[in-house]
């Protein structure tokens, strides 16, 4: 009788440690066979032609949005601007009703403050100034301005930036304003 009990216990161990994993593996093999309906995402041609609502200056695709006043990418992350520069943004959804917020990440290098003491940055859309800021110290900044809804009615919103001063081209081979890092136009 005792031999039978030991045999039964051995059989239970066998089924617990061998059979259970084997059954699990067998069930895994009967899983997903890929017979689901496939979903394809198509890019709308119109969307490809419109600029992005936000981007980093190091992104090679950003070049098409930089309408003027920018130099090539440096350090794979940033670009120098000239005194006047222009960015085209895709107008964010609902901006025509609620307005938008412009943000422009920039760095003002020590050399700019040493030579110019301070600079003023202003942004405008269709000739209307939407904001300005004065900078008197070197460092990283985020320039923010609110664009009213009436200036955001088109598919693209073009923002003109103007610096009151810039380092002259004669001393640096090109006119240098600020270092641009990123830009975005978001619904308010």
Secondary structure as a PSIPRED ss2 file (coil, helix, strand):
# PSIPRED VFORMAT (PSIPRED V4.0)

   1 X C   1.000  0.000  0.000
   2 X H   0.000  1.000  0.000
   3 X H   0.000  1.000  0.000
   4 X H   0.000  1.000  0.000
   5 X H   0.000  1.000  0.000
   6 X H   0.000  1.000  0.000
   7 X H   0.000  1.000  0.000
   8 X H   0.000  1.000  0.000
   9 X H   0.000  1.000  0.000
  10 X H   0.000  1.000  0.000
  11 X H   0.000  1.000  0.000
  12 X H   0.000  1.000  0.000
  13 X H   0.000  1.000  0.000
  14 X H   0.000  1.000  0.000
  15 X H   0.000  1.000  0.000
  16 X H   0.000  1.000  0.000
  17 X H   0.000  1.000  0.000
  18 X H   0.000  1.000  0.000
  19 X H   0.000  1.000  0.000
  20 X H   0.000  1.000  0.000
  21 X H   0.000  1.000  0.000
  22 X H   0.000  1.000  0.000
  23 X H   0.000  1.000  0.000
  24 X H   0.000  1.000  0.000
  25 X H   0.000  1.000  0.000
  26 X H   0.000  1.000  0.000
  27 X H   0.000  1.000  0.000
  28 X H   0.000  1.000  0.000
  29 X H   0.000  1.000  0.000
  30 X C   1.000  0.000  0.000
  31 X C   1.000  0.000  0.000
  32 X C   1.000  0.000  0.000
  33 X C   1.000  0.000  0.000
  34 X C   1.000  0.000  0.000
  35 X C   1.000  0.000  0.000
  36 X C   1.000  0.000  0.000
  37 X C   1.000  0.000  0.000
  38 X C   1.000  0.000  0.000
  39 X C   1.000  0.000  0.000
  40 X C   1.000  0.000  0.000
  41 X C   1.000  0.000  0.000
  42 X C   1.000  0.000  0.000
  43 X C   1.000  0.000  0.000
  44 X C   1.000  0.000  0.000
  45 X H   0.000  1.000  0.000
  46 X H   0.000  1.000  0.000
  47 X H   0.000  1.000  0.000
  48 X H   0.000  1.000  0.000
  49 X H   0.000  1.000  0.000
  50 X C   1.000  0.000  0.000
  51 X C   1.000  0.000  0.000
  52 X C   1.000  0.000  0.000
  53 X C   1.000  0.000  0.000
  54 X E   0.000  0.000  1.000
  55 X E   0.000  0.000  1.000
  56 X E   0.000  0.000  1.000
  57 X C   1.000  0.000  0.000
  58 X C   1.000  0.000  0.000
  59 X C   1.000  0.000  0.000
  60 X H   0.000  1.000  0.000
  61 X H   0.000  1.000  0.000
  62 X H   0.000  1.000  0.000
  63 X H   0.000  1.000  0.000
  64 X H   0.000  1.000  0.000
  65 X H   0.000  1.000  0.000
  66 X E   0.000  0.000  1.000
  67 X E   0.000  0.000  1.000
  68 X E   0.000  0.000  1.000
  69 X E   0.000  0.000  1.000
  70 X E   0.000  0.000  1.000
  71 X C   1.000  0.000  0.000
  72 X C   1.000  0.000  0.000
  73 X C   1.000  0.000  0.000
  74 X E   0.000  0.000  1.000
  75 X C   1.000  0.000  0.000
  76 X C   1.000  0.000  0.000
  77 X C   1.000  0.000  0.000
  78 X E   0.000  0.000  1.000
  79 X E   0.000  0.000  1.000
  80 X E   0.000  0.000  1.000
  81 X E   0.000  0.000  1.000
  82 X E   0.000  0.000  1.000
  83 X E   0.000  0.000  1.000
  84 X E   0.000  0.000  1.000
  85 X E   0.000  0.000  1.000
  86 X E   0.000  0.000  1.000
  87 X E   0.000  0.000  1.000
  88 X E   0.000  0.000  1.000
  89 X E   0.000  0.000  1.000
  90 X E   0.000  0.000  1.000
  91 X C   1.000  0.000  0.000
  92 X C   1.000  0.000  0.000
  93 X C   1.000  0.000  0.000
  94 X C   1.000  0.000  0.000
  95 X H   0.000  1.000  0.000
  96 X H   0.000  1.000  0.000
  97 X H   0.000  1.000  0.000
  98 X H   0.000  1.000  0.000
  99 X C   1.000  0.000  0.000
 100 X E   0.000  0.000  1.000
 101 X E   0.000  0.000  1.000
 102 X E   0.000  0.000  1.000
 103 X E   0.000  0.000  1.000
 104 X E   0.000  0.000  1.000
 105 X E   0.000  0.000  1.000
 106 X E   0.000  0.000  1.000
 107 X E   0.000  0.000  1.000
 108 X E   0.000  0.000  1.000
 109 X C   1.000  0.000  0.000
 110 X H   0.000  1.000  0.000
 111 X H   0.000  1.000  0.000
 112 X H   0.000  1.000  0.000
 113 X H   0.000  1.000  0.000
 114 X H   0.000  1.000  0.000
 115 X H   0.000  1.000  0.000
 116 X H   0.000  1.000  0.000
 117 X C   1.000  0.000  0.000
 118 X C   1.000  0.000  0.000
 119 X E   0.000  0.000  1.000
 120 X E   0.000  0.000  1.000
 121 X E   0.000  0.000  1.000
 122 X E   0.000  0.000  1.000
 123 X E   0.000  0.000  1.000
 124 X E   0.000  0.000  1.000
 125 X E   0.000  0.000  1.000
 126 X C   1.000  0.000  0.000
 127 X C   1.000  0.000  0.000
 128 X E   0.000  0.000  1.000
 129 X E   0.000  0.000  1.000
 130 X E   0.000  0.000  1.000
 131 X E   0.000  0.000  1.000
 132 X E   0.000  0.000  1.000
 133 X E   0.000  0.000  1.000
 134 X E   0.000  0.000  1.000
 135 X E   0.000  0.000  1.000
 136 X C   1.000  0.000  0.000
 137 X C   1.000  0.000  0.000
 138 X C   1.000  0.000  0.000
 139 X E   0.000  0.000  1.000
 140 X E   0.000  0.000  1.000
 141 X E   0.000  0.000  1.000
 142 X E   0.000  0.000  1.000
 143 X E   0.000  0.000  1.000
 144 X E   0.000  0.000  1.000
 145 X E   0.000  0.000  1.000
 146 X E   0.000  0.000  1.000
 147 X E   0.000  0.000  1.000
 148 X C   1.000  0.000  0.000
 149 X H   0.000  1.000  0.000
 150 X H   0.000  1.000  0.000
 151 X H   0.000  1.000  0.000
 152 X C   1.000  0.000  0.000
 153 X C   1.000  0.000  0.000
 154 X C   1.000  0.000  0.000
 155 X C   1.000  0.000  0.000
 156 X E   0.000  0.000  1.000
 157 X E   0.000  0.000  1.000
 158 X E   0.000  0.000  1.000
 159 X E   0.000  0.000  1.000
 160 X E   0.000  0.000  1.000
 161 X E   0.000  0.000  1.000
 162 X E   0.000  0.000  1.000
 163 X E   0.000  0.000  1.000
 164 X C   1.000  0.000  0.000
 165 X C   1.000  0.000  0.000
 166 X C   1.000  0.000  0.000
 167 X E   0.000  0.000  1.000
 168 X C   1.000  0.000  0.000
 169 X H   0.000  1.000  0.000
 170 X H   0.000  1.000  0.000
 171 X H   0.000  1.000  0.000
 172 X H   0.000  1.000  0.000
 173 X C   1.000  0.000  0.000
 174 X C   1.000  0.000  0.000
 175 X C   1.000  0.000  0.000
 176 X E   0.000  0.000  1.000
 177 X C   1.000  0.000  0.000
 178 X C   1.000  0.000  0.000
 179 X E   0.000  0.000  1.000
 180 X E   0.000  0.000  1.000
 181 X E   0.000  0.000  1.000
 182 X E   0.000  0.000  1.000
 183 X E   0.000  0.000  1.000
 184 X E   0.000  0.000  1.000
 185 X E   0.000  0.000  1.000
 186 X E   0.000  0.000  1.000
 187 X E   0.000  0.000  1.000
 188 X C   1.000  0.000  0.000
